[in-house]
Amino acid sequence: MDAHPGFHSLHEETAETLPVDGSLPDWLTGSLVRNGPGAFSFPDGSAVDHWFDGLAMLYRFTFDPGNRAESSEANGDAVHYRNRFLRTDAYEAARAGEFDGGFATGETTLRSRLTTFLRDPYDNTNIVAERIGDDYLALTESPRRVEFDPNTLDVLDIGESDDDVPNGHLACAHLKRDPATGGLVNLVTTFGRTSRYHVHAITPDGTRRHVGSIETAKPAYLHSFALTPRFVVVAEFPLRLDPLRLFKPGRQRPFIEQFEWEPERGTPIHVLDRTTGEVVAAPVADPVFGFHHVNAFERRGGREVVFDLETVPDATTIDSLYLDELRGGDFGAFGAQVDRFVVDLGDANGRGRYGVADATVTRETLYDGGTALPTVSPARWCDEHRYVYAMSTDAPVDEWARAVLKLDTETRTVTEFDDGGYFGEPIFVPNPAGEAEDDGVVLVVTLEAGATESSLVVLDGETFTERARATLPHAVPFDFHGRYFPELNAKPAV
């Protein structure tokens, strides 16, 4: 294992039933599916350079209160666990010693990289798992989607949508689900002499519809966006790419290093109406960078759009995530803070039409301690939330997160849980019969320094204390994102 835990390669794939120390709530019967880099080095001795470029591995945790599965040998509550690499083109190329680069690995010209995106989009989909219609998909920032069997985690299909809706060259990895409709919304970027951000909606049966587009002179690097019942919010960070370089040979360097930090542009906040497709506001905030929008909602009858965003002062955070620095413990990154942005849409003529020029944006810090990978209860998506859950880091960051936190946005107080290990992203699962926003559990994977196994920890959502724990058969590398799927409630086949 490497010097710093969590940045090693895991080559073992297994399916096991794990006994639980503690007790699971009887309503927790679905599955947590996590996604992230499982291997950073390959059989020929080559390796990727950046944490974001490890080969995609899925992890499924199926909860079994009372161990109802007759075939299980465990006593009491159990967790049925399975992990598996996604057998994609990128995986096979890496295994054959032919991996040609990704987000921050491999030097290429911008023109050749985008030509690759057009002809053969990148399929190392290692960021998140999502359900679209009846399909379970692994996603990254490429328009290529990898469908997998949620039971076996085997790859079923690899491809892009074949309708008339623009697929783009890049896509936001984080689709947003509207709880009111059950549909999803996503944002893709198309590069060209006139570049555009395209917003499209996906109905519960998987049908896509183009909603609207935003023209931009220099596309920004966008990992996520915000969604309210009526609006899509695009924070256009000043990490920009000049599309005119598409038509020039250019010098070779990793893809993400083709983007340049231009703080003089500030951060335009585009608010797009989900019904008309029109941009109804575009105020400019101070320059800032962020990967993850926490949640968004509306106030004052829809005249105010509020979104919480995890922010850092600039994009040097990306540079701090190269594996050489991480394995040596040289993190050197800003500790992200949770900021609240409020867009006042204005009313230009008093007849209910929003005046783009009249809109303003304000920014308030909710928590200035270090955070990473913030989440809220899915029951609060697109609605006003009180609690935010996140990895807890120092500010500035000098090591991996040693705790997870629960932020109360009303009282501005923070509760932490720390068991001595290193923590991943916390996922809140609401109690289906609960009334309080924090009635539920928080699921998080931990790894202690020097340990040969990770643990899945179940925290009480209200008290933020440990309720249950299952020890995994191996040490899991630090991954990215998870989704809880209540419908995946059968023990996976071995």
N, C-alpha and C positions, 0 to 999 in steps of 0.2 A: 504494500500500500504506500502511496505517496506520503510525503512529510505531513501535509495537512489532510485530515480525514475528509472524505466526501468528494475528492477529485480524482479518485482511482477509477479503473475500468472494472466493470462487473461482467464476467463472461458466463456466469452460471444462470441457467433458466430452470425454474422449478415450479411445481404446484403442490402445495402442502396445506394441511389444516393445522392452524395454530391455536393452542389453548390461550385463554384470556385470564389474566390476573386482574380481578376486580369484576365488575358487572356492567353489561351493556343494557341500555334501555330496551324494553321489549318491542318498541316501534322501529328500532334501527335495524332494518332487514334488507336494505339495498346494498349497493356496491360503490366504493370509492375507486375511480380509475385515475391514476396519475400518469404523467408523461414527462419525460426528460432524457438527458443524455446518459446512456448506459455504458458507453465505452469511448475512450479518447485515443486509444492506441490500437493498431491493427496487426495482423499476423506477419506482415512483411517488415515490421519495425517502424513504419511510418505512424504519424500521429497528427491530430488536429492541434491548433494553436490556442483556440479560444473555447471557453466553457459553453458558449452557445452552439458549437459545432459538433458536439459528441453525438454518436449514433443513437437514434431514437429507441427508447425502451418503454414499454407500457407495464404498469403494475396495477393489478386488480385486487382489492380487498373486499370480500363479501362477508357481511356481518350476520352472525347466526346466534341470536340470543337463545339460551336454553339448548343449543346444539341440536336442533331439530333434525338435522340430516342423519339418517340412520347409518350411513356408511362411514361417518366420521368416528375416529378413535378417541377424540378428545372428550373430556368430561366438562360439563358446564357450558358456559358461553364459549364460542369459537369464532375465529376469523379464517375464512378460506382464502388463501393467498396464491397468486400466480404472477409471474413476470415473464416477459418475452420481448426480444428485439423485433422491430418491424422489418420484415424482409422486403425492403424497397430497392430500387435501382442504386441509390446511394449506399445502402448497406452492402449490396453485392459488389459494388465497385471498390469499397473500402476493404472488403475481405479479399479481393483479388489484387490489392495494391494499386488501385487505379482511382482513388479518391482525388477529385480535382478541385476541391475547395468549397467553401460555403459562405457563411456570414462574415467571418473574419479570418478564415484560413485559405491560403492559396492566393497567389498574386496574379492578377489579370487586368486587362483594360476594361473600362466601363462598357465600351461598345461590345466587346466579346462576351462579357458577363450578361448583358441584357439580351444579346442574341441567343444565348443559352436559355435564358428565361422564356423567350418566345418559342423556341423550337423544342426544348426539353426541360420544362420547369423542374426545379429542385424538389426532391421528394423526401428529404430527411426531416420528416414532420415530427419534431421532438418537443413541441411547446405545450400543446393542450389536447385533450380529447373532448369531443362534442357530439351531440346527437342532432341530426338533421333529418326530419321525417322518421323513417324506420332505420336509418343508417347511422352507424357509429363511426366517427371519423377522427383521425389524428391530423392535426393542422400545424402549419408553421406560417412564415411570412411569404410563402410562394402560393400562387393560385392552385397548385396541385394538391389534391386531397387524397388521403390514404384511408380507404374503408377497411375496418377490421371486424372480425367476429368477436363480440363482447364476451363470449364464453371461453374460447380458446386463445384469443388475442392474435389469431392468424390474420394475415393480410388477405382481403377478399378482392380488392380492386384498387387501382391507382389511376388517377386521371383528373381532368378538369370538367367543369360544367360545360355542356354542349348546346346551351340555349343562346339567345341573342343578347343576353346581358353581358356587359364587358367583364372579362375575367381579370384584366389588369396585368401589370408586370409584378407588382408586389401587392400583398393583401395584409390587412391587420390580422394578427393571429387570434385576437379575442373577438369573436362574434358576441353580440349582445342579444339576450333573449328578453322579449316583452312578455311579462307574466300575464297580461290581460288577454293577449291573443295566442300565446304559445309559439309565435313566430320568432324569427331571428333577423338581425340587421347586420350587415357588414360593410366595410369600406375598403376599396382597392385603389391603387395608384397606377395610372398609365403615363409613361414617359413619352415625350415627343417635343416637337417645336412648340406646341401648346400642350402642357401637361395638365392632367385632371385627376381629381379625387372623385371616384364614382361611389355613390351610396346605393346599395340594393337591399331589398327586403326578401325574406324567405318565409313562405307560408308553412304552417305545421306539416303539410304533406311534402315539403321540399321544393315547391315551385318558386323560382326567383322572379323578382320584378325590379326593374330599374326605378329608383326613386328620384334621384337628381345628381347633379355633378357640380364640382367647384373647380374653376380654372385656377392655375397657379403658375407663376413664372419659374419658380424653383421648388420642386417637390421636397417636402420635409420627410424625415424618417419618422414614421408613425407606427407604433406597436399596438395602440388601442385608441378608443374614442369613447364618447359618453352618449347615453341614450335616455330620453325622457318619453313620456307617453306621446308627445307631439313633435319632438325635435331630435335631431342628431347634432351632436356638438363635436367639432373637430378643433382641437388645440394644435395649431400649426407651429411646432417648435422650430427655432432657428437653426436646426441641424439640417442643412439644405444641400441639394444636388443640382448642378447646372446641367439641364438636358442638352444644351448645345454641345457638350462634350461627347454626346453619343456619336457625333459625326466627325470626331477627331480621333486619331490613333490613341493619344494619351499614354501616360506611364502606367506600368503595372504595379498594382497594390491590392490588398484585400478589399472586398466589395464595400464594407462599411466605411473604410477610410476614403472612399470616393466622396463622401458627404463632408461638408465644411461647416464649421460653427460661425454663424453670422449674427451676433447679438444685436446689431444695429437694426435688424428687421423686427425685433420684439417677437411676441407670440400672438398672432392673430387668432381670435376665437370665432370660428365660423359656426353659426347656428342655422341649420337647414330644416325647413318645415317638412315633416315626413309625408304630408298629404300633397302639397303642391310641388315639392322639390325645389322651392325657391330658398335662397339664403336671405333670412330675415334680419340678421345682425352679423357684424364682423368687427367688433371692437378689438383693440390691440392691447394685450397685457405686456408686462415687462418680460425680457428674455428669460426663459426657464426651460428645463428639460424634464421629461418624465416618461417612464414606460407604461405605468398602469393607472387608469382611471378607476376610482373606487366605486362610485355610484353617482347618479344624477337624478334630479327631480325638479318639479316646478312649484312656484309659489305665486301668490297674488293673482290667482286666476290665470296663470300661465304667462304673466308679464315678466316674471323673473325666472331665469333658468339657473339652477344651482348645481354645481358639480364639484366633487372632492377628487383631488388628484395628488398622487405622490410625486414630489418634485425634488430636483437637485439644481444647483445653480447653472451647470453646463453639462456637456456630454462626455466629460472625461471619465465618467463612471464606466462607459463602454471599454475604455482602454484598461481600466483596473481589473477587468475580468478575463484577461489573458491568463492561461493556465500556469505559466512560469511564475507570475506574480502570486497567484492564488495558492499554489502549492508551497511556495516559500513563506506564506503568511504575510506577504507585502500587499495588503488590500488597497491602501492609499486612496480610498473613495470617499466622497461625501456621504454623510448619513442623510437619507431622504427624509423629508418632513411631509406631513399631511396638510395640504392647503385646501381652503374652500374658495372657489371662484363663484361670484354672483354676477350674472349678465342681466342688466336691466334692458329689456327690449325697446323701451320707449314707445311713444305713440305720436307719430308725426302730425296727424291731421284730426285726431279726436274721434275718428270713426272706426277705431279698432284695427287699423292697418299699421303694422310695425314699420317704423322708420329706421332703415339701416344706419343712416348717419347719426341718429340720435342715441343709439345703443351705447351703453357703457359697461365696463367690467371692473369689479373690485376683487381684491384678493386678501384673504385672512388666513393666518396660520392656526390650525387646530391643534397640532402637536409638532414640536420642533425637535423631539428626540429622533434617533435613528430608526427607520422602518424599512421593510422590504415586503413585496408581494402582498399588498393589502386586499382584504375581501370584506364583504358584508353578507348578511343572511340573504339567500335567494328570494325569500319572502318579501324583501324590501327593494328588490331591483326596480328601478324606475319610480320609486316612491321615497319619501323622506325617511332616512335611517337615523338611528341613534348610535349604534355600535359599529366599530371598525375593528377587524382582527388583522394582525400583521406579525411578521417576524420582527423581533426587537434587536436592534444593533446599536453600537456606539455611534457617536456623531463627532468627528469623522470616524469612519469604520476602520478598526484596526484588527478585527478578526470576524469570522462568520458568526451569524446570529446565535447567541447563547440563551435566548428566551423567545417566547411569543407574548404578544400583548393584546389587551382588549381596551380600546379607546372609547370612552363615553364622550360623544361630541357635544352633549348638552352641558355636562359638568366640567369637561376638559380634564377628567381624571383618567389615569391609566392603571390597569391591573396587569401584572406579569405572572407568567408561569415559567419556572426554570428548574430543570431536573439535573443540571450538570452537563447536558449534551449540547449538540449543535442541532438547530431546528430548521425545518423547511416551512413551506407555505401552510398556514392554518385554513381549514375549510369548515365553515359553520353549516350544520345540518339542523334545520328547525324541527321541533316536535310537531307532527301534523295536527295534534289536538291542543297544542299550546296556544296561549293568548299573548304572553309577553314576547317582545322581540328577541330576547336572549334565552327563551325556553328552548333548549336544544343541546347539542353537543358540538365540540370543536375537534376535528380530526387533524392530527399532525404527526409527521414522521421525524424521529430524532435519531442521532448517532453520537455516541460518546467518543471522546478522543481515545484512541487505542483499542476500541471495541471491534469485535469481528462480526457483530450483528447490529442492525438497526432495530428500532422499536416503533410500532404504531401506537400512539397515545390518544386516548379519548378523554377530553376535558369536559366538565360540566359547563354549559354555556353561561349560566348565571354566576356561579361562584368562581369559575375559572380554576378549579382544582381538579386533580386527576381522578378519574372515575374508573378507567380500565386501561390495560396495556397488553399488547401482544408482541412477542419477540420474533423477529423475522429470521429466516435461516441464513442470512448473509448481510453484509454491510451495503446499503444502497447508496450509490452516488447522489450528491445533491441534485434534485430534479427541479422542474419548473412549476407546472400547474396541475391541479386535479379538479375533477367534477364528481359530485355524488349523484348517482342515478338510482332513484328509489325503485324503479321497475326491474332492475337487475337483482332479483332477490332469490335466485336459485343457486345452489352450490355449483361452481364450475366443474365440468367434467375433467377428470385427471387424464 
